[in-house]
Amino acid sequence: MLQQDEAIPIEVAKRLPAPDLLRKVLAAQIIELSPNQAIIRAARDKRFIWPTRSDHHDRFGTPAVMLDREGDGPFWIYGAEDIFTAIVEGRLRNKIATAPGHFRFSAAAENAVIAQLDFSEPLRLFDLSGEAVSVLGIYDELRGPDYEWCQWLGWEIGKIIREHQGAVHGFVYPSRRNPGKVAYAISSCVKDVLETRLTVRTQRLVDTDEYARLVASPCCTDSDSL
């Protein structure tokens, strides 16, 4: 259980690993992405490919009570290993609750871009995609819909990353929306350093093969009547 030294709700704290334990486990689970392993990011438009701030704090983002007066706080730049995973993790394609089996593209999809992020030096990431989450016993929570729990876990991971003073850049975790794939979260605290090593290539979402395949799916609809 996490020691409550902040504003963490009691019921959330009961399900979080203690900071020292989390720190030790993560230190033994660091992977490197080589420069030829691009991260694919889906963004609503080019302004959000490598953002300077986050206008929303979901999944692992800063808990609301930890934001400053302007609503800002540390944030994560999310990505994936392939375009499809980036699309669904970026919530540009969403299921329709009232029509099981169907999905539609979000309003942002029309102007969205797919960015390939290439770094000239390896990225070092805490690996939360396998053994670490198993030994910590947090696999179900990590894959679950409880954003509050995920935000506080992200807050604790962010503190540990800052302790590494630029030697760790983020973490990898199992995609919730595309089982069997992983996604990436890069910490805003290292974004300025990484920007000097970053090359970005973009294409419009609607021009990708993945978009064409999804539009052609019998599950895809633009109907508001479902």
N, C-alpha and C positions, 0 to 999 in steps of 0.2 A: 504493500500500500504506500502511496506517495504521502510524505509528510506534508501537512497543510501549512505551508509557510506563505501562501498567497491566497487569492480569492477563489481557489478551486472548490467547486461544490463538493460536498461530502460524498455524495453518491458516485461522482466521477473519480474522486481521489481514491476511493476504495478499489477501483478497477485499474489504476495506473501503477506501473512498476515504480519502486523507490528510485529517486534520481541517481544514487550511487550505483545501484544495480544496473540501471539502464546505461549509465556511462561505461561501466565495465564490459557489458555485453556488446555494446556498439563498437567499443575500441577494438574488439577482436573480430569484428565483422565489417571490414572496410574493403570495398572493391574499387578497381580503377577502370574507367572507360578510356580506352586509347583514343588518340586524335582521329582515327578513322571510323570511330563509332559515333555517328551523328545522333543528336537528340531532335526529335520531331515535335514541333509545337504548333498547336492550333490556336489562332488568335482572332479576335473579332475584327481587327483591322491592324494595319502595320504599326500603329501607335502602341499596341499591346504586345508586340513580339518580345521586346526586352524592356519592360516597364520600369518607371522610376518609383511608382507607388502602386498599391492595389486599391481598386475602388470597391472591392468586396472581399470578405475574409471567410471563405468557406473551406470545407474539408480540413486541412491542417493549418489554416490561417489563424492569426492572432485572435484569441478569445475577446469578445466585445469589451469585457471589463478591463482588459489590459491595453486597449487603444488609448492614444493621447486625446487631447481636447479637439484636435482637428480630425479625429477618426483614423489616424495613421498608426502603423506599427510594423514590426518585421513581417515580411510576407515571403511567399514561395513562388518561384517561376516554374510552372508545371510543364512536363513534356512526356514523350513516350518513345518507344522504339520503332514504331511504324505509324503510318498515316491514319489507318482506321482506328487504332487505339487512341491516337491524339484527338481524333474527331469526337469519339464518345466520352473520353475523359474531359475534353473541353466543353462538353454538354452542348455541342452544336447539333446533335441528334438526340432526341428525347422520346422515351416511350410515352404512350397515351394511356393514362390510368383507366379511362372509361372504355378503352378498346384493346383488350389484351392481344398481344401479338403485333400491334401496329405501332409505328413511330412516325414522327414528323421532324423536319429540320426546324431549328429555332429561327427567329427573325434575324438573328445576327449572321446566319450562314451565308446570306447573299453577298455580304462584303467581307467575309472571313478570309484569312490567308493561312496557308500551311507554310511554316518556316522550318528550314533545315539548319540547325545550329551546329556549326563545326568549331571545335576548340583546338588551338595549336598545341596545347599541352594536355596531359591526362586529367580527367576529372576524378576526384576521390570522393566516394559516396559511402555513407553507412548503408549496409545491406539489410533492409527490412523485408526482403522478398522470400526468405526461406528459414534457415536455422534459427536466426535471432528471434523471430516472432514465435517460433515453436517453443524454444526454451523459456521465453518470457511468458508464454501462455496467452498471447494477445491476438492470435490470428483472427478469431471471430470478431473481435472489436474492430480490428484494422479493416476488415472487409465489410463491416456492418454499416448501417445508415446513421449511426449516432455521431453526428458532426461535432457535438460538444466534446465528446471523449476524444475524438481525433484532433480537435483544435488544441486541447490541453496536452496531448502527446506531442503535437507539433511544436508547442511552446517549449516543452522540456528538451526536445531534440535541438531546437534552435539555440537554446542556452549552451548545450554541449558543443555545438558547432562553433559558437563564438569563442568558447574556451580553447579550441584548436587553432585560433588565430590565422585562419586562411588555409590551413592544411587539409581541411575537409570542406567540401563545397555543397553538400546536400545529402539526400538519401534516395534510395530506390525502394519501391513498395509494390505489392501486387495490385494490378488494376482491378477495381471493383466492377467496372462496366464491361470489361472484356476479359473474362476468366482465362487464365493461362498465360497472360501477358503481364509485363511490368510497366510501371510508370516512374517518372523521375520528378523530384522536387529540388530545385536549386535555391539556396538561401539568399535572400536579398542582402545579407551582410557581406557577401563576397561578390556581388554582381559587378561592382566597379572594377575590381581586379580582373574578373573573368572577361569583362567587356574588351579589355586590351588584347585578349587572345581569341576573340570571337569573330567568325565570319558567318554571315547569314545569307541564305538563298531562299527566295520565296516564290510561291505560286498561289493563285487564287484557288480557294477550296473548290469552287464550281468547275474548275478546269482539270481537276484530278480524276484519275481512273476510279478511285475509291468513291468519289461523289457520284459518278455516273452509275456505278454498280449499285449503290444504295438507292438512288432514285428509281432504278429499274426493278428494285425488289418489290414483290407483292405486299410486303409489310409496310411500305412507305406510302404515306397519304398526305395530302395538303388540305383534306376536308376538315371543316370545323364542326361537322355534324356528328362525328363519332364520339 
